[in-house]
Amino acid sequence: MPNITAIHNAGLRLGISTHGYREILTAAAIKPSYIALGHIFPTERKICPLALRVSIGCANIIYGLSSIAPTVAIGGIKLHNLDSVLNCNVDSVAVVTAVTESINPIATVHTFREKINAYFNQPRQRGSQPRKWFAVGTQTSRNRA
């Protein structure tokens, strides 16, 4: 088990990437700096037998996790499915191929940011906490495995 306090005191952050409900529960018990949830949709970058499908159940789990650690949706996220991911109450999204395989990566990043900002700037129900997002994460194609 990682010593989260020592990691935090060293100025570092520990994020745990999860690929299923069992791993999500394990990560939640560790209380890391953030929990990556994926892959949300099938992806060409990694082969995993199960994808965390965007669903009401997924939304309920993510909502509960956000009180433990910020959540990051990963895997197969594109502009056409971004709204369904955001509606699951994640704190941020990370994308790779949506940007690296785009004809115009800069325009794609701008569109992601516009959609994310529009989502998080919506009026919320009274008493609900506003969600936050960190950044659209990308990885250059030369770092591909």
DSSP file with accessible surface (Angstrom, degrees, kcal/mol):
  #  RESIDUE AA STRUCTURE BP1 BP2  ACC     N-H-->O    O-->H-N    N-H-->O    O-->H-N    TCO  KAPPA ALPHA  PHI   PSI    X-CA   Y-CA   Z-CA
    1    1 A M              0   0  185      0, 0.0     2,-0.0     0, 0.0    29,-0.0   0.000 360.0 360.0 360.0 127.7    0.0    0.0    0.0
    2    2 A P        -     0   0   50      0, 0.0     2,-1.3     0, 0.0     3,-0.1  -0.361 360.0-118.9 -68.3 147.6    1.5    3.4   -1.0
    3    3 A N     >  -     0   0  103      1,-0.2     4,-2.3     2,-0.1     5,-0.2  -0.736  32.2-175.6 -86.7  92.8    2.2    5.9    1.8
    4    4 A I  H  > S+     0   0   41     -2,-1.3     4,-2.9     1,-0.2     5,-0.2   0.877  79.3  54.7 -60.7 -38.8   -0.1    8.7    0.5
    5    5 A T  H  > S+     0   0   92      1,-0.2     4,-3.0     2,-0.2    -1,-0.2   0.940 109.7  46.3 -63.2 -44.9    1.0   11.1    3.2
    6    6 A A  H  > S+     0   0   50      2,-0.2     4,-1.4     1,-0.2    -1,-0.2   0.906 113.3  49.9 -64.1 -40.3    4.7   10.7    2.3
    7    7 A I  H  <>S+     0   0   42     -4,-2.3     5,-2.2     2,-0.2     3,-0.3   0.946 113.9  45.0 -62.7 -47.1    3.9   11.1   -1.4
    8    8 A H  H ><5S+     0   0  103     -4,-2.9     3,-2.0     1,-0.2    -2,-0.2   0.925 110.9  53.0 -63.6 -44.1    1.8   14.2   -0.7
    9    9 A N  H 3<5S+     0   0  123     -4,-3.0    -1,-0.2     1,-0.3    -2,-0.2   0.776 103.5  58.4 -63.9 -25.4    4.4   15.7    1.6
   10   10 A A  T 3<5S-     0   0   70     -4,-1.4    -1,-0.3    -3,-0.3    -2,-0.2   0.444 121.3-109.4 -81.4   0.1    7.1   15.2   -1.1
   11   11 A G  T < 5S+     0   0   57     -3,-2.0     2,-0.2     1,-0.3    -3,-0.2   0.647  80.1 123.8  81.5  15.4    5.0   17.4   -3.4
   12   12 A L      < -     0   0  108     -5,-2.2     2,-0.4    -6,-0.2    -1,-0.3  -0.624  51.1-141.4-104.8 165.3    4.0   14.5   -5.6
   13   13 A R        -     0   0  149     -2,-0.2     2,-0.6    -3,-0.1    -9,-0.0  -0.970   5.5-148.6-126.1 143.2    0.6   13.2   -6.6
   14   14 A L        -     0   0   45     -2,-0.4    19,-2.5   -10,-0.1    20,-1.1  -0.956  14.9-175.6-114.5 117.0   -0.5    9.6   -6.9
   15   15 A G  E     -a   34   0A  24     -2,-0.6     2,-0.5    18,-0.2    20,-0.2  -0.898  11.7-151.1-108.5 141.1   -3.1    8.8   -9.5
   16   16 A I  E     -a   35   0A  35     18,-2.1    20,-2.8    -2,-0.4     2,-0.5  -0.961   5.2-147.1-116.1 125.4   -4.5    5.3   -9.9
   17   17 A S  E     -a   36   0A  54     -2,-0.5     2,-0.3    18,-0.2    20,-0.2  -0.765  19.2-165.7 -90.1 129.2   -5.8    4.1  -13.2
   18   18 A T  E     -a   37   0A   0     18,-2.6    20,-1.5    -2,-0.5     3,-0.1  -0.860  21.5-174.9-118.4 152.9   -8.7    1.6  -12.9
   19   19 A H        +     0   0   55     -2,-0.3     2,-0.3     1,-0.2    31,-0.2   0.028  69.0  11.8-133.6  24.7  -10.2   -0.7  -15.4
   20   20 A G  S  > S-     0   0   18      1,-0.1     4,-2.0    32,-0.0    -1,-0.2  -0.937  85.1 -85.9 174.0 169.6  -13.2   -2.2  -13.6
   21   21 A Y  H  > S+     0   0  106     -2,-0.3     4,-2.1     1,-0.2     5,-0.2   0.864 121.1  53.8 -65.0 -37.1  -15.4   -1.9  -10.6
   22   22 A R  H  > S+     0   0  210      1,-0.2     4,-2.0     2,-0.2    -1,-0.2   0.927 110.0  47.6 -63.1 -44.3  -13.1   -4.0   -8.4
   23   23 A E  H  > S+     0   0   91      2,-0.2     4,-2.8     1,-0.2    -1,-0.2   0.856 108.3  56.4 -65.4 -33.5  -10.1   -1.8   -9.1
   24   24 A I  H  X S+     0   0    6     -4,-2.0     4,-2.6     2,-0.2    -2,-0.2   0.936 107.7  47.7 -62.8 -44.4  -12.3    1.3   -8.5
   25   25 A L  H  X S+     0   0  128     -4,-2.1     4,-1.7     2,-0.2    -2,-0.2   0.902 112.5  49.0 -64.3 -40.2  -13.1    0.0   -5.0
   26   26 A T  H  X S+     0   0   83     -4,-2.0     4,-1.3     2,-0.2    -2,-0.2   0.937 112.4  48.3 -63.5 -46.2   -9.4   -0.8   -4.3
   27   27 A A  H  X S+     0   0    1     -4,-2.8     4,-1.5     1,-0.2     3,-0.4   0.907 108.2  54.4 -61.7 -41.0   -8.3    2.7   -5.5
   28   28 A A  H  < S+     0   0   14     -4,-2.6    -1,-0.2     1,-0.2    -2,-0.2   0.888 104.7  54.4 -61.9 -37.0  -11.0    4.4   -3.4
   29   29 A A  H  < S+     0   0   75     -4,-1.7    -1,-0.2     1,-0.2    -2,-0.2   0.843 107.7  50.2 -66.8 -30.0   -9.7    2.6   -0.3
   30   30 A I  H  < S-     0   0   30     -4,-1.3    -1,-0.2    -3,-0.4    -2,-0.2   0.781  97.7-145.2 -77.8 -25.9   -6.2    4.0   -1.0
   31   31 A K     <  -     0   0  137     -4,-1.5    -3,-0.1    -3,-0.2    -2,-0.1   0.975  26.7-173.3  58.0  62.1   -7.5    7.5   -1.4
   32   32 A P        -     0   0    8      0, 0.0   -17,-0.2     0, 0.0     3,-0.1  -0.094  41.1 -96.3 -76.1-179.7   -5.1    8.7   -4.1
   33   33 A S  S    S-     0   0   34    -19,-2.5     2,-0.3     1,-0.2   -18,-0.2   0.822 104.8  -8.6 -67.0 -34.3   -4.7   12.2   -5.6
   34   34 A Y  E     -a   15   0A  99    -20,-1.1   -18,-2.1    35,-0.2     2,-0.5  -0.975  62.8-134.9-156.8 159.6   -7.0   11.2   -8.4
   35   35 A I  E     -ab  16  71A   0     35,-2.7    37,-2.4    -2,-0.3     2,-0.5  -0.984  15.4-149.8-121.3 120.0   -8.7    8.1   -9.8
   36   36 A A  E     -ab  17  72A   7    -20,-2.8   -18,-2.6    -2,-0.5     2,-0.6  -0.775  12.9-156.6 -87.8 130.9   -8.6    7.5  -13.6
   37   37 A L  E     -ab  18  73A   2     35,-3.5    37,-2.8    -2,-0.5     3,-0.4  -0.934  29.0-103.1-112.6 117.9  -11.7    5.5  -14.7
   38   38 A G        -     0   0    0    -20,-1.5    37,-0.2    -2,-0.6     2,-0.1  -0.987  49.5 -33.5-173.0-178.2  -11.4    3.6  -17.9
   39   39 A H        +     0   0   13     35,-0.5    13,-2.4    -2,-0.3    -1,-0.3   0.550  53.5 177.2 -79.1 142.1  -11.6    2.8  -20.4
   40   40 A I  S    S+     0   0    3     34,-2.5    14,-0.3    35,-0.4    35,-0.2   0.886  74.8  16.5 -72.3 -41.9  -15.0    4.3  -20.8
   41   41 A F  S    S-     0   0   40     34,-1.9    -2,-0.3    33,-0.2    36,-0.1  -0.887 102.3 -79.0-125.3 159.8  -15.4    3.4  -24.4
   42   42 A P        -     0   0   77      0, 0.0     2,-0.3     0, 0.0     5,-0.1  -0.251  54.1-164.2 -55.7 145.0  -13.5    0.8  -26.5
   43   43 A T        -     0   0   26      3,-0.5     5,-0.2     5,-0.1     3,-0.1  -0.966  31.0-140.1-136.1 152.2  -10.2    2.2  -27.6
   44   44 A E  S    S+     0   0  129     -2,-0.3     3,-0.1     1,-0.2    -1,-0.1   0.646  98.4  65.0 -81.0 -18.5   -7.6    1.3  -30.2
   45   45 A R  S    S+     0   0   75      1,-0.2     2,-0.4    99,-0.0    -1,-0.2   0.834 109.9  22.8 -77.8 -34.5   -4.7    2.1  -27.8
   46   46 A K        -     0   0  117     -3,-0.1     2,-0.7     2,-0.1    -3,-0.5  -0.995  67.7-138.6-136.3 143.1   -5.3   -0.7  -25.3
   47   47 A I        +     0   0  169     -2,-0.4    -3,-0.1    -3,-0.1     3,-0.0  -0.901  32.6 162.2-103.6 114.7   -7.1   -3.9  -25.4
   48   48 A C        -     0   0   38     -2,-0.7    -5,-0.1    -5,-0.2    -2,-0.1  -0.993  40.1-134.3-128.3 141.2   -9.2   -4.6  -22.3
   49   49 A P  S    S+     0   0  134      0, 0.0     2,-0.4     0, 0.0    -1,-0.1   0.824  89.8  39.5 -66.7 -29.2  -12.0   -7.2  -22.2
   50   50 A L        -     0   0  130    -31,-0.2     2,-0.4    -3,-0.0     0, 0.0  -0.956  64.7-159.3-125.6 139.2  -14.4   -4.8  -20.4
   51   51 A A        -     0   0   18     -2,-0.4     2,-1.4   -11,-0.1   -11,-0.2  -0.906  30.7-117.4-109.6 141.5  -15.1   -1.1  -20.9
   52   52 A L        -     0   0    9    -13,-2.4   -13,-0.1    -2,-0.4     2,-0.1  -0.678  40.6-145.0 -74.2  97.1  -16.8    0.9  -18.1
   53   53 A R        -     0   0  131     -2,-1.4     2,-0.5     1,-0.1     5,-0.2  -0.419  17.3-107.9 -68.1 141.3  -19.9    1.7  -20.1
   54   54 A V        +     0   0   40    -14,-0.3     2,-0.3     4,-0.1    -1,-0.1  -0.602  66.1 135.7 -70.3 117.5  -21.4    5.1  -19.5
   55   55 A S  S  > S-     0   0   53     -2,-0.5     4,-2.4     1,-0.1     5,-0.2  -0.933  71.7 -90.9-153.0 174.9  -24.6    4.4  -17.6
   56   56 A I  H  > S+     0   0  133     -2,-0.3     4,-2.4     2,-0.2     5,-0.2   0.922 126.3  52.1 -61.9 -41.8  -26.6    5.4  -14.7
   57   57 A G  H  > S+     0   0   37      1,-0.2     4,-2.2     2,-0.2    -1,-0.2   0.921 108.8  50.1 -60.6 -43.0  -24.7    3.0  -12.5
   58   58 A C  H  > S+     0   0    7     -5,-0.2     4,-2.7     1,-0.2     5,-0.2   0.931 109.4  51.8 -60.8 -43.8  -21.4    4.4  -13.7
   59   59 A A  H  X S+     0   0   12     -4,-2.4     4,-2.5     1,-0.2    -2,-0.2   0.909 109.3  49.6 -62.0 -41.0  -22.7    7.9  -12.9
   60   60 A N  H  X S+     0   0  112     -4,-2.4     4,-1.9     2,-0.2    -1,-0.2   0.911 112.2  47.3 -66.3 -41.4  -23.7    6.9   -9.4
   61   61 A I  H  X S+     0   0   66     -4,-2.2     4,-2.2     2,-0.2    -2,-0.2   0.941 113.4  48.1 -64.7 -45.6  -20.3    5.3   -8.7
   62   62 A I  H  X S+     0   0    4     -4,-2.7     4,-2.0     1,-0.2    -2,-0.2   0.919 108.3  54.6 -64.2 -40.7  -18.4    8.3  -10.1
   63   63 A Y  H  < S+     0   0  126     -4,-2.5     4,-0.4    -5,-0.2    -1,-0.2   0.933 111.1  45.6 -59.3 -42.8  -20.5   10.8   -8.0
   64   64 A G  H >< S+     0   0   38     -4,-1.9     3,-1.0     1,-0.2     4,-0.3   0.878 110.0  54.6 -67.5 -36.8  -19.6    8.9   -4.9
   65   65 A L  H >X S+     0   0    9     -4,-2.2     4,-2.6     1,-0.2     3,-2.2   0.839  92.7  70.8 -66.0 -33.9  -15.9    8.7   -5.8
   66   66 A S  T 3< S+     0   0   22     -4,-2.0    -1,-0.2     1,-0.3    -2,-0.2   0.740  92.0  58.5 -60.7 -20.7  -15.6   12.4   -6.3
   67   67 A S  T <4 S+     0   0  108     -3,-1.0    -1,-0.3    -4,-0.4    -2,-0.2   0.696 113.3  39.7 -79.0 -16.1  -15.9   12.9   -2.5
   68   68 A I  T <4 S-     0   0   70     -3,-2.2    -2,-0.2     1,-0.4    -1,-0.1   0.856 134.5 -19.4 -94.7 -46.4  -12.8   10.6   -2.1
   69   69 A A  S  < S-     0   0    4     -4,-2.6    -1,-0.4   -34,-0.1   -35,-0.2  -0.982  77.6 -85.4-159.6 150.7  -10.6   11.8   -5.0
   70   70 A P        -     0   0   34      0, 0.0   -35,-2.7     0, 0.0     2,-0.4  -0.310  47.0-134.2 -58.8 146.2  -11.1   13.7   -8.3
   71   71 A T  E     -b   35   0A   0    -37,-0.2    21,-1.3    18,-0.2    20,-0.9  -0.860  16.0-164.7-110.1 143.2  -12.1   11.4  -11.1
   72   72 A V  E     -bc  36  92A  17    -37,-2.4   -35,-3.5    -2,-0.4     2,-0.4  -0.990  14.2-142.5-126.3 119.9  -10.6   11.4  -14.6
   73   73 A A  E     +bc  37  93A   0     19,-2.5    21,-2.4    -2,-0.5     2,-0.3  -0.694  27.8 178.9 -81.8 132.0  -12.4    9.6  -17.5
   74   74 A I        +     0   0   35    -37,-2.8   -34,-2.5    -2,-0.4   -35,-0.5  -0.942  29.7  52.9-132.0 152.9  -10.0    7.8  -19.8
   75   75 A G  S    S+     0   0   18     19,-0.4   -34,-1.9    -2,-0.3   -35,-0.4   0.756 101.4   2.5  95.8 109.3  -10.3    5.7  -22.9
   76   76 A G  S    S+     0   0    9      1,-0.2     2,-0.5   -36,-0.2    19,-0.1   0.626  76.3 156.6  70.5  16.3  -12.1    6.1  -26.2
   77   77 A I        +     0   0    5     17,-0.3    21,-0.4   -36,-0.1     2,-0.3  -0.639  11.5 166.2 -82.8 124.6  -13.4    9.6  -25.5
   78   78 A K    >>  -     0   0   41     -2,-0.5     3,-0.9    17,-0.1     4,-0.9  -0.792  52.0 -97.1-127.2 171.8  -14.2   11.6  -28.6
   79   79 A L  G >4 S+     0   0   50     -2,-0.3     3,-0.6     1,-0.2     4,-0.5   0.889 121.0  57.0 -59.6 -37.6  -16.1   14.8  -29.3
   80   80 A H  G 34 S+     0   0  160      1,-0.2    -1,-0.2     2,-0.1     4,-0.1   0.726 116.9  32.9 -71.5 -19.4  -19.2   12.8  -30.3
   81   81 A N  G <> S+     0   0   17     -3,-0.9     4,-1.4     2,-0.1     3,-0.2   0.378  88.5  99.8-116.3   6.6  -19.4   11.0  -26.9
   82   82 A L  H <X S+     0   0    0     -4,-0.9     4,-2.8    -3,-0.6     5,-0.2   0.893  77.9  57.5 -59.3 -42.5  -18.0   13.7  -24.6
   83   83 A D  H  > S+     0   0   82     -4,-0.5     4,-2.3     1,-0.2    -1,-0.2   0.909 105.0  50.4 -59.1 -41.3  -21.4   14.8  -23.4
   84   84 A S  H  4 S+     0   0   45     -3,-0.2     4,-0.3     1,-0.2    -1,-0.2   0.863 111.8  48.9 -67.5 -31.0  -22.4   11.3  -22.2
   85   85 A V  H ><>S+     0   0    2     -4,-1.4     3,-1.7    -3,-0.2     5,-0.7   0.947 111.3  48.2 -70.5 -48.1  -19.0   11.2  -20.3
   86   86 A L  H ><5S+     0   0    1     -4,-2.8     3,-1.9     1,-0.3    -2,-0.2   0.876 103.1  62.7 -60.9 -35.5  -19.5   14.6  -18.7
   87   87 A N  T 3<5S+     0   0   97     -4,-2.3    -1,-0.3     1,-0.3    -2,-0.2   0.614  90.2  69.2 -67.4  -9.2  -23.1   13.6  -17.7
   88   88 A C  T < 5S-     0   0    6     -3,-1.7    -1,-0.3    -4,-0.3    -2,-0.2   0.302 115.2-113.3 -89.2   7.9  -21.6   10.9  -15.5
   89   89 A N  T < 5 +     0   0   43     -3,-1.9   -18,-0.2     1,-0.2    -3,-0.1   0.747  55.7 164.3  71.7  25.2  -20.2   13.6  -13.2
   90   90 A V      < -     0   0    1     -5,-0.7    -1,-0.2    -4,-0.2   -18,-0.1  -0.385  39.2-136.9 -68.9 155.9  -16.5   13.1  -13.8
   91   91 A D  S    S-     0   0    9    -20,-0.9     2,-0.3     1,-0.2   -19,-0.2   0.742  78.3  -9.5 -84.0 -27.0  -14.1   15.8  -12.7
   92   92 A S  E     -c   72   0A   5    -21,-1.3   -19,-2.5    41,-0.2     2,-0.3  -0.974  60.7-131.8-159.8 170.3  -12.0   15.7  -15.9
   93   93 A V  E     -c   73   0A   4     42,-0.4    44,-0.8    -2,-0.3     2,-0.4  -0.950   8.0-154.1-129.5 151.2  -11.3   13.8  -19.1
   94   94 A A  B     -d  137   0B  28    -21,-2.4   -19,-0.4    -2,-0.3     2,-0.4  -0.994  17.0-177.5-123.3 131.7   -8.1   12.7  -20.7
   95   95 A V        +     0   0    4     42,-2.0    44,-0.1    -2,-0.4   -17,-0.1  -0.954  16.5 161.4-129.1 149.5   -8.0   12.2  -24.4
   96   96 A V  S >> S+     0   0   33     -2,-0.4     4,-2.8   -19,-0.2     3,-1.6   0.497  76.2  34.2-125.6 -74.3   -5.3   10.9  -26.7
   97   97 A T  H 3> S+     0   0    7      1,-0.3     4,-2.0     2,-0.2     5,-0.1   0.788 107.2  68.1 -66.0 -26.3   -6.4    9.7  -30.2
   98   98 A A  H 34 S+     0   0   15    -21,-0.4    -1,-0.3     1,-0.2   -19,-0.1   0.844 117.7  26.3 -58.9 -29.4   -9.2   12.2  -30.5
   99   99 A V  H X4 S+     0   0   11     -3,-1.6     3,-1.4     2,-0.1    -2,-0.2   0.867 122.1  49.5 -97.3 -50.5   -6.4   14.8  -30.7
  100  100 A T  H 3< S+     0   0   39     -4,-2.8    -3,-0.2     1,-0.3    -2,-0.2   0.780 117.3  41.9 -66.6 -25.7   -3.4   13.0  -32.0
  101  101 A E  T 3< S+     0   0  109     -4,-2.0    -1,-0.3    -5,-0.3     2,-0.2   0.337  91.5 114.1-101.4   7.8   -5.3   11.5  -34.9
  102  102 A S    <   -     0   0   31     -3,-1.4     4,-0.1     1,-0.1    -3,-0.1  -0.491  69.2-134.8 -77.1 147.2   -7.3   14.6  -35.7
  103  103 A I  S    S+     0   0  177      1,-0.3    -1,-0.1    -2,-0.2    -4,-0.0   0.864 107.5  26.2 -65.8 -34.5   -6.7   16.5  -39.0
  104  104 A N  S  > S+     0   0   89      1,-0.1     4,-2.2     2,-0.0    -1,-0.3  -0.747  72.2 178.3-130.4  84.3   -6.6   19.7  -37.0
  105  105 A P  H  > S+     0   0   55      0, 0.0     4,-2.6     0, 0.0     5,-0.2   0.861  80.8  53.8 -57.8 -38.6   -5.4   18.9  -33.4
  106  106 A I  H  > S+     0   0  119      1,-0.2     4,-2.3     2,-0.2     5,-0.2   0.943 110.6  45.9 -63.8 -45.3   -5.4   22.5  -32.2
  107  107 A A  H  > S+     0   0   39      1,-0.2     4,-2.5     2,-0.2    -1,-0.2   0.898 111.5  53.6 -64.2 -36.8   -9.0   23.0  -33.4
  108  108 A T  H  X S+     0   0   16     -4,-2.2     4,-2.6     2,-0.2    -2,-0.2   0.929 108.6  48.3 -64.1 -44.6  -10.0   19.7  -31.7
  109  109 A V  H  X S+     0   0   28     -4,-2.6     4,-2.7     1,-0.2    -2,-0.2   0.931 111.6  50.7 -61.4 -43.2   -8.5   20.8  -28.4
  110  110 A H  H  X S+     0   0   97     -4,-2.3     4,-2.6     1,-0.2    -2,-0.2   0.915 110.4  49.2 -61.1 -41.3  -10.3   24.1  -28.6
  111  111 A T  H  X S+     0   0   52     -4,-2.5     4,-2.5     2,-0.2     5,-0.2   0.922 110.5  50.4 -66.1 -42.4  -13.6   22.3  -29.3
  112  112 A F  H  X S+     0   0    0     -4,-2.6     4,-2.7     1,-0.2     5,-0.2   0.951 112.3  47.7 -57.4 -48.7  -13.1   20.0  -26.3
  113  113 A R  H  X S+     0   0  108     -4,-2.7     4,-3.0     1,-0.2     5,-0.2   0.906 111.0  50.6 -61.3 -42.1  -12.4   23.0  -24.1
  114  114 A E  H  X S+     0   0  131     -4,-2.6     4,-2.5     2,-0.2    -1,-0.2   0.935 113.3  45.3 -61.7 -45.7  -15.4   24.8  -25.3
  115  115 A K  H  X S+     0   0   61     -4,-2.5     4,-2.2     2,-0.2    -2,-0.2   0.910 115.5  46.9 -65.7 -40.8  -17.7   21.8  -24.7
  116  116 A I  H  X S+     0   0    2     -4,-2.7     4,-2.6    -5,-0.2     5,-0.2   0.941 113.5  47.6 -67.1 -46.8  -16.2   21.2  -21.3
  117  117 A N  H  X S+     0   0   65     -4,-3.0     4,-1.6    -5,-0.2    -2,-0.2   0.917 111.6  51.1 -60.1 -42.9  -16.4   24.8  -20.2
  118  118 A A  H  < S+     0   0   63     -4,-2.5     4,-0.3    -5,-0.2    -1,-0.2   0.913 111.2  48.8 -61.7 -40.8  -20.0   25.0  -21.5
  119  119 A Y  H >< S+     0   0   20     -4,-2.2     3,-1.3     1,-0.2    -2,-0.2   0.951 114.3  43.2 -64.2 -49.2  -20.9   21.9  -19.5
  120  120 A F  H 3< S+     0   0   19     -4,-2.6    -1,-0.2     1,-0.3    -2,-0.2   0.675 109.0  58.4 -76.7 -13.2  -19.3   23.1  -16.2
  121  121 A N  T 3< S+     0   0  128     -4,-1.6    -1,-0.3    -5,-0.2    -2,-0.2   0.419  81.0 114.7 -93.3   2.6  -20.7   26.6  -16.5
  122  122 A Q  S <  S-     0   0   90     -3,-1.3     2,-0.1    -4,-0.3    -3,-0.0  -0.383  81.3 -95.5 -67.2 149.2  -24.3   25.4  -16.6
  123  123 A P        -     0   0  127      0, 0.0     2,-0.3     0, 0.0    -1,-0.1  -0.403  45.2-145.2 -62.4 140.4  -26.5   26.3  -13.7
  124  124 A R        -     0   0   75      4,-0.1     3,-0.1     1,-0.1     2,-0.0  -0.723  22.9 -90.6-105.2 159.9  -26.6   23.5  -11.1
  125  125 A Q    >   -     0   0  163     -2,-0.3     3,-2.2     1,-0.1    -1,-0.1  -0.371  60.2 -86.5 -64.8 146.5  -29.4   22.4   -8.9
  126  126 A R  T 3  S+     0   0  254      1,-0.3    -1,-0.1    -3,-0.0     3,-0.1  -0.310 115.3  19.5 -57.5 132.6  -29.4   24.2   -5.6
  127  127 A G  T 3  S+     0   0   74      1,-0.3    -1,-0.3    -3,-0.1     2,-0.2   0.209  94.6 119.8  92.2 -15.4  -27.1   22.4   -3.1
  128  128 A S    <   -     0   0   42     -3,-2.2    -1,-0.3     1,-0.1    -4,-0.1  -0.585  65.8-118.4 -85.4 147.7  -25.1   20.6   -5.7
  129  129 A Q        -     0   0  139     -2,-0.2     2,-0.1    -3,-0.1    -4,-0.1  -0.631  27.6-114.2 -81.5 137.5  -21.4   21.2   -5.9
  130  130 A P        -     0   0   90      0, 0.0     2,-0.2     0, 0.0   -10,-0.1  -0.484  31.9-129.5 -68.7 138.7  -20.0   22.6   -9.1
  131  131 A R        -     0   0   36     -2,-0.1     2,-0.3   -11,-0.1   -40,-0.1  -0.502  20.9-151.0 -82.4 161.7  -17.8   20.1  -10.9
  132  132 A K        -     0   0  124     -2,-0.2     2,-0.3   -40,-0.0    -1,-0.0  -0.903   3.9-151.2-129.4 160.9  -14.3   21.2  -12.1
  133  133 A W        -     0   0   60     -2,-0.3   -41,-0.2     1,-0.1     3,-0.1  -0.951   3.4-160.3-131.4 152.5  -12.1   20.0  -14.9
  134  134 A F        -     0   0  109      1,-0.3     2,-0.3    -2,-0.3    -1,-0.1   0.888  57.4 -53.5 -98.5 -56.1   -8.3   20.1  -15.0
  135  135 A A        -     0   0   47    -42,-0.3     2,-0.8     2,-0.0   -42,-0.4  -0.955  48.6 -91.5-174.5 162.2   -7.3   19.9  -18.7
  136  136 A V        -     0   0   13     -2,-0.3     2,-0.3   -42,-0.1   -42,-0.2  -0.828  51.1-146.9 -85.8 111.9   -7.7   18.0  -21.8
  137  137 A G  B     +d   94   0B  31     -2,-0.8   -42,-2.0   -44,-0.8     2,-0.3  -0.649  21.3 178.0 -85.6 139.5   -4.8   15.5  -21.5
  138  138 A T        -     0   0   77     -2,-0.3     2,-0.4   -44,-0.1   -42,-0.2  -0.939  20.0-152.0-135.8 161.4   -3.0   14.4  -24.5
  139  139 A Q        -     0   0   67     -2,-0.3   -39,-0.1   -44,-0.1   -40,-0.1  -0.999  30.2-114.7-131.3 134.1    0.0   12.2  -25.3
  140  140 A T    >   -     0   0   56     -2,-0.4     3,-1.8     1,-0.1     4,-0.2  -0.333  24.2-116.6 -70.2 155.3    2.0   12.7  -28.5
  141  141 A S  G >  S+     0   0   74      1,-0.3     3,-1.5     2,-0.2    -1,-0.1   0.786 112.3  65.6 -63.9 -26.6    2.0   10.0  -31.1
  142  142 A R  G 3  S+     0   0  209      1,-0.3    -1,-0.3     0, 0.0    -2,-0.0   0.706  96.8  57.9 -70.1 -15.3    5.8    9.4  -30.6
  143  143 A N  G <  S+     0   0   94     -3,-1.8    -1,-0.3     2,-0.0    -2,-0.2   0.415  80.0 122.9 -91.2   2.5    5.0    8.1  -27.1
  144  144 A R    <         0   0   89     -3,-1.5    -3,-0.0    -4,-0.2    -4,-0.0  -0.344 360.0 360.0 -66.3 144.2    2.6    5.4  -28.3
  145  145 A A              0   0  145   -100,-0.1    -1,-0.1    -2,-0.0    -2,-0.0  -0.486 360.0 360.0 -84.6 360.0    3.4    1.9  -27.4
